Amino acid sequence: MANSKHQHETALSIVVPCYNEEEVLPETSRRLAALLDRLIEDDLVTSGSRVYFVDDGSADRTWELIESQSQADPRFQGIKLTRNHGHQNALLAGLFTVPGDLIVSIDADLQDDIEVIIDMVKRAHAGDDIVFGVRQAREKDTMSKRVTAQMFYKLMRRMGVDLIYNHADYRLMSRQAIEILKDFPEINLFLRGLIPLIGLKTSVVEYDREERFAGESKYPLRRQISLALNGITSFSVTPLRMITTLGLVMFLISTALGLWAIWLRLATDAVVPGWASITVPIFLLGGVQLLALGTIGEYLAKTYMETKRRPRFLIETTTQKSSDGQAST
């Protein structure tokens, strides 16, 4: 972001992906409204700054609440997707469609400290184009959540994926960073790995993660595993290289066993074990082959999805205000 831009000329947009968040949405709206008031009072952003809720095909009253909030307060706007496109695509829908000089993405569950947005905006005024929100402490998370999260980040690093440790999707991006992100056309999205590839000037702000204010987590273990697999196969070819290495090792072991069997037959009177020497290698090699085919299939499936070039998200309606102040769709 250009340093010559005065603080009071900076418009901020806060993008909040929502999926069945009716229990937490009123409190999220209240806190974000108070935060906008402070930012405007401190002359950090313009009075035209907005909050955009992106309804990712919710099955509860989420969209109804978004519409009501939009009618009551013009600073809140809604974007309704045609169906559930997934968190990453819903987030992208907001990032690519909302206006603003600075765009902050944050989840609706209030686990991420919204007060950190103030520090993010100040960093942006100092010249940073991307500011990552990093979880400093996770004591409020369950033991299983902490363990799986730590395993996730360590595994991704081992696979060569460039990630910000303990950073999810809480970040600020300048308009320039957003425009560069639009040049990444892939369908299989993993924004935590994609955004560090943008470059530009970045910084980190730390915060303590809180408990979810209400509702249930939208990232159970199954979805965490799916996210990890998507991240690995989208940004790393290490699994394919591991298959090559494993194949080489199995070839060397098989060759050694074959030479050993020939030596026993020609040089000694010992009998080569029958059942074990045949059955165990068959099961071992069969398992290795299935694992290899599954890994290759995952990469092939991603290639298949990319070649179809289907839309990453589809917008059904919005709550943008018309010139007469009435909500329009």
Residue, then its C-alpha position, 0 to 999 in steps of 0.5 A: m500500500a502506498n505510504s502517501k495515502h492519508q489514514h482517513e482516506t483508507a477504506l477497510s472491508i472486513v470479510v467474514p465467511c459464515y456457515n450455520e453461524e446463527e448462534v454467534l452472528p449477533e455477538t460478532s456483529r456487535r463487536l465488529a460494529a464497536l471495532l469500526d467505531r474505534l477505528i473511525e474515531d482514531d482516524l485509521v479508516t474512513s466512515g465508509s468502511r464495511v463488514y461483509f458476511v459471506d453466507d456459504g450455503s447455510a441451512d439455518r437462519t444465518w442469511e436472515l440475520i445478515e439481511s436484518q443486520s444490513q437493514a439496521d446498519p448500512r455498515f454491514q453487508g451480505i453476500k449469499l452463495t448459491r450453495n456450500h462451496g467450502h470455507q476457502n472458496a467462500l473466503l475467496a468470494g469475499l476477498f475478490t468482490v468487496p471494495g476497500d483499500l484494506i481487506v481483513s478476513i476473519d472467522a465468525d466464531l470470535q476465537d480470533d481476537i478482533e482487537v488485533i485488527i487495529d494493530m493490523v491497520k496500523r501496520a498497513h499504514a506503516g507500509d505492510d501489504i500483508v499482515f498475518g494474525v498468528r495464534q500465540a497461545r492456544e490454551k482455550d483449545t481442546m487437547s486434541k485440537r492443539v495436538t492436531a494443529q501442531m501436527f498439521y503445521k509440522l507435517m506441512r513444513r516437512m513436506g516443503v510447504d511455506l506456511i506461517y506457523n499457527h496462522a490460519d485465515y486471519r489476515l489483512m491484505s492491501r488492494q495490491a495484494i488482492e489484485i496479485l492473488k487474482d492471478f492465481p487461478e487454481i481451483n484447489l484452494f489452500l490460501r494459507g500456502l498461497i498467500p505467502l507466495i505473493g511476496l510484498k512486504t509482510s509482518v505478523v501480529e500475535y494474539d491469544r486464541e479464545e474459546r468459540f463464543a457459541g455454536e459448533s466448530k466447522y473444522p472437526l478432525r475429518r475436515q482438518i485431515s482433508l485440509a492437510l491433504n489438500g494443502i500437501t497435494s496442492f503445494s508439494v510433490t514430496p509424496l510422489r518423491m517418497i513413492t519413488t524412494l520407497g519403490l527403490v528401497m523395495f527393489l533393493i530389498s527384493t533383489a537382496l532376498g532373491l540373491w539370498a534365496i539363490w545362495l541358500r539353494l546353491a551353497t547350502d542344504a538349507v531349505v528356503p522357508g515357503w509360506a512366510s517368504i511368499t505371503v509376507p512379501i505379497f502383502l507388503l508389496g500389495g500394501v505399498q502399491l495401493l498406497a502409491l496408487g492412492t497418492i498418485g490418484e490424489y494428484l491426478a484428481k486435482t489435475y482433473m479438477e483444475t482442467k475443468r476450470r469450473p467457477r470457484f464460487l457462485i453468488e446468488t444475491t447480496t444486500q448492497k444498498s441502492s442510492d435511495g438507501q434501500a437494500s437491494t438484491 
